[in-house]
Amino acid sequence: MSNETYDVIVIGAGPGGAVSAALLAKQGVKTLLLDKNDRAGGKALTLSSKGFSYELWPVSGGPSHSSRWEELIKELELDVELLTPEGAILTLYRNPSGEYVPYQAPGPIPPTPEEAEGLGRFFNDMMSLSPQEIDALDEVTCHEFVSRYQVPQAFYSSLAMQSNIVFVVPIDLLAASEMVKTIRDMQSGGAGCYFKGGYGKISEGCAKAVERYGSEVRLRTRVERIAIEEGQVRGVVTDKGTFHAPIVISNAGIQPTVLKLVGEEQFDKGYVNYVKDLVPSLGIMGIRYFLSKPVLDHPMYLTFSDDNYFNVERATRAKAGQLPEDALVFITVPSLYDPSLAPAGKQCALVGTLCPPGADMENPQIFWDKLEQTVAKIWPELPKYIEHKEYYGTADVSALTREHVLPGQGGECIGLGQIVGQCGRHKPSAKAPLQGLFYVGCDAGGYGCGTHHGVDSGFRVAHMVLQYHQMHQGAF
Ligand SMILES: Cc1cc2nc3c(=O)[nH]c(=O)nc-3n(C[C@H](O)[C@H](O)[C@H](O)COP(=O)(O)OP(=O)(O)OC[C@H]3O[C@@H](n4cnc5c(N)ncnc54)[C@H](O)[C@@H]3O)c2cc1C
């Protein structure tokens, strides 16, 4: 058993954990970053196999510019290159005749004068809301917000698709405050970014920075328990030994942290009930296609129709096995961002669609079948060049990252759902009600889209923990 002592231990090298650990290490805080996987990156890690480098599922980021990525690369002097190709995203909409056509707001059918006016007011209001007015939208859903304006159906569907892909929640649960802040960031900074060498390079770069600043990283180390004595964090017990610290930051998810790593007996019942009640995002599941020939020519695709975005009703129907005519499709092609990520003349396409979040999903095959049918319909050439394919589902997402501690949880795409009651002023506090315990990542401390959300939390939680560390170190 190890007996090493640190100022801070960070459990998990996902975007949130890796960023917070590196920023603390830079401040001279003796930090230990642990992850059960053999590389940093969490749900957005990059693998290499048979000449391909790829994420396990489609991953692309936003905002691209004026982003936390740029701030991070500068702050930590990371040797990581952000790729922001022009026109990276092709969005296809199934028009009323059933054909998939490139989508641009307001959609293929010219808007009526009332719709044009409603759309103008929607954008104008969204871009000019004050911070206080945005806060007031914490309790308003995106559906309720957009329903204040008369907008074309295709535009509504596109906003619903973005609710599903950017936040991975139904449009009628997404908090409008979260939507407004994130879409504003993407309107000004663009979207569809990636990193040279693979998306995981940003988290790997942070893990390297932890070591460069004199702190420590241990991969392939699973935390089994967070040690608590008299309501105070003492360290962690792992499969590789025990490590001591008065502060632990968990990137393992608020529910697994409270219910498994700490144990509910350490918290008061009200807090345990609150944590159990938190709702995860939806999941994304799909297929990795390894193609003998480049078939796709955009780094990222999104396809949607008026009948396949998820609202609560459709998500509930999908859970019961009733799927729309076509799946909503999300694809990334890593080698179209960075050609070194595939052998010459070949292509890897990472394809995903929406699904319920639980790691214990009963009927994954119907989702894979629907996705394959839709892909073959939109890209009839693609199936001809499949050399090899791999299916992934919510159980794989959970095994890689967040443990399954409650029914219907574990395989979620983001973390907690960015829904009314869980965002903005209602977001769980990054400081747990135990001395020395903090959360980082998409469950607490930040806002935005997926990985960018995790990084935003990493910045904010590192700042919070640095202050806590300084206050408890000496005179106080
Ligand atoms: C299919 C899919 C597609 C996605 N597409 C996108 C996209 O296009 N764009 C985007 O921005 N985001 C995307 N995301 C979401 C994004 O990956 C997540 O929101 C983000 O990675 C969450 O970051 P995080 O810091 O909260 O932690 P996570 O990425 O969840 O990482 C948590 C880390 O903690 C570690 N850990 C957990 N428990 C333990 C333990 N007991 N001991 C040691 N280590 C532990 C895990 O191994 C993991 O490395 C996608 C996710 C999925 C699943």
Ligand as a Chemical Component Dictionary entry (heavy atoms), coordinates in Angstrom:
data_LIG
# 
_chem_comp.id                   LIG 
_chem_comp.type                 NON-POLYMER 
_chem_comp.pdbx_formal_charge   0 
_chem_comp.three_letter_code    LIG 
# 
loop_
_chem_comp_atom.comp_id 
_chem_comp_atom.atom_id 
_chem_comp_atom.alt_atom_id 
_chem_comp_atom.type_symbol 
_chem_comp_atom.charge 
_chem_comp_atom.model_Cartn_x 
_chem_comp_atom.model_Cartn_y 
_chem_comp_atom.model_Cartn_z 
_chem_comp_atom.pdbx_ordinal 
LIG C1  C1  C 0 -21.300 8.991  -28.035 1  
LIG C2  C2  C 0 -20.812 10.309 -27.520 2  
LIG C3  C3  C 0 -20.626 11.367 -28.401 3  
LIG C4  C4  C 0 -20.179 12.598 -27.925 4  
LIG N1  N1  N 0 -19.978 13.638 -28.808 5  
LIG C5  C5  C 0 -19.517 14.822 -28.361 6  
LIG C6  C6  C 0 -19.224 15.896 -29.258 7  
LIG O1  O1  O 0 -19.348 15.773 -30.466 8  
LIG N2  N2  N 0 -18.776 17.065 -28.741 9  
LIG C7  C7  C 0 -18.587 17.251 -27.418 10 
LIG O2  O2  O 0 -18.147 18.330 -27.010 11 
LIG N3  N3  N 0 -18.884 16.264 -26.529 12 
LIG C8  C8  C 0 -19.323 15.069 -26.981 13 
LIG N4  N4  N 0 -19.613 14.059 -26.098 14 
LIG C9  C9  C 0 -19.699 14.380 -24.660 15 
LIG C10 C10 C 0 -18.370 14.568 -23.991 16 
LIG O3  O3  O 0 -17.496 13.531 -24.350 17 
LIG C11 C11 C 0 -18.595 14.625 -22.480 18 
LIG O4  O4  O 0 -19.557 15.610 -22.193 19 
LIG C12 C12 C 0 -17.309 14.976 -21.765 20 
LIG O5  O5  O 0 -16.281 14.065 -22.075 21 
LIG C13 C13 C 0 -17.565 14.939 -20.263 22 
LIG O6  O6  O 0 -16.427 15.392 -19.634 23 
LIG P1  P1  P 0 -16.222 15.176 -18.095 24 
LIG O7  O7  O 0 -15.033 15.980 -17.707 25 
LIG O8  O8  O 0 -17.487 15.459 -17.358 26 
LIG O9  O9  O 0 -15.850 13.635 -17.870 27 
LIG P2  P2  P 0 -15.793 12.284 -18.684 28 
LIG O10 O10 O 0 -15.422 12.504 -20.097 29 
LIG O11 O11 O 0 -17.033 11.531 -18.383 30 
LIG O12 O12 O 0 -14.560 11.574 -17.969 31 
LIG C14 C14 C 0 -14.628 11.053 -16.676 32 
LIG C15 C15 C 0 -13.325 10.334 -16.382 33 
LIG O13 O13 O 0 -13.368 9.825  -15.050 34 
LIG C16 C16 C 0 -12.775 8.541  -15.040 35 
LIG N5  N5  N 0 -13.301 7.763  -13.917 36 
LIG C17 C17 C 0 -14.599 7.542  -13.605 37 
LIG N6  N6  N 0 -14.689 6.781  -12.493 38 
LIG C18 C18 C 0 -13.424 6.530  -12.102 39 
LIG C19 C19 C 0 -12.860 5.783  -11.016 40 
LIG N7  N7  N 0 -13.636 5.171  -10.109 41 
LIG N8  N8  N 0 -11.507 5.722  -10.908 42 
LIG C20 C20 C 0 -10.700 6.351  -11.815 43 
LIG N9  N9  N 0 -11.185 7.053  -12.861 44 
LIG C21 C21 C 0 -12.526 7.150  -13.002 45 
LIG C22 C22 C 0 -13.186 7.930  -16.370 46 
LIG O14 O14 O 0 -12.329 6.866  -16.746 47 
LIG C23 C23 C 0 -13.081 9.138  -17.300 48 
LIG O15 O15 O 0 -11.809 9.251  -17.891 49 
LIG C24 C24 C 0 -19.964 12.788 -26.547 50 
LIG C25 C25 C 0 -20.104 11.715 -25.665 51 
LIG C26 C26 C 0 -20.525 10.477 -26.141 52 
LIG C27 C27 C 0 -20.685 9.351  -25.169 53 
# 
loop_
_chem_comp_bond.comp_id 
_chem_comp_bond.atom_id_1 
_chem_comp_bond.atom_id_2 
_chem_comp_bond.value_order 
_chem_comp_bond.pdbx_ordinal 
LIG C1  C2  SING 1  
LIG C2  C3  SING 2  
LIG C2  C26 DOUB 3  
LIG C3  C4  DOUB 4  
LIG C4  N1  SING 5  
LIG C4  C24 SING 6  
LIG N1  C5  DOUB 7  
LIG C5  C6  SING 8  
LIG C5  C8  SING 9  
LIG C6  O1  DOUB 10 
LIG C6  N2  SING 11 
LIG N2  C7  SING 12 
LIG C7  O2  DOUB 13 
LIG C7  N3  SING 14 
LIG N3  C8  DOUB 15 
LIG C8  N4  SING 16 
LIG N4  C9  SING 17 
LIG N4  C24 SING 18 
LIG C9  C10 SING 19 
LIG C10 O3  SING 20 
LIG C10 C11 SING 21 
LIG C11 O4  SING 22 
LIG C11 C12 SING 23 
LIG C12 O5  SING 24 
LIG C12 C13 SING 25 
LIG C13 O6  SING 26 
LIG O6  P1  SING 27 
LIG P1  O7  DOUB 28 
LIG P1  O8  SING 29 
LIG P1  O9  SING 30 
LIG O9  P2  SING 31 
LIG P2  O10 DOUB 32 
LIG P2  O11 SING 33 
LIG P2  O12 SING 34 
LIG O12 C14 SING 35 
LIG C14 C15 SING 36 
LIG C15 O13 SING 37 
LIG C15 C23 SING 38 
LIG O13 C16 SING 39 
LIG C16 N5  SING 40 
LIG C16 C22 SING 41 
LIG N5  C17 SING 42 
LIG N5  C21 SING 43 
LIG C17 N6  DOUB 44 
LIG N6  C18 SING 45 
LIG C18 C19 SING 46 
LIG C18 C21 DOUB 47 
LIG C19 N7  SING 48 
LIG C19 N8  DOUB 49 
LIG N8  C20 SING 50 
LIG C20 N9  DOUB 51 
LIG N9  C21 SING 52 
LIG C22 O14 SING 53 
LIG C22 C23 SING 54 
LIG C23 O15 SING 55 
LIG C24 C25 DOUB 56 
LIG C25 C26 SING 57 
LIG C26 C27 SING 58 
# 
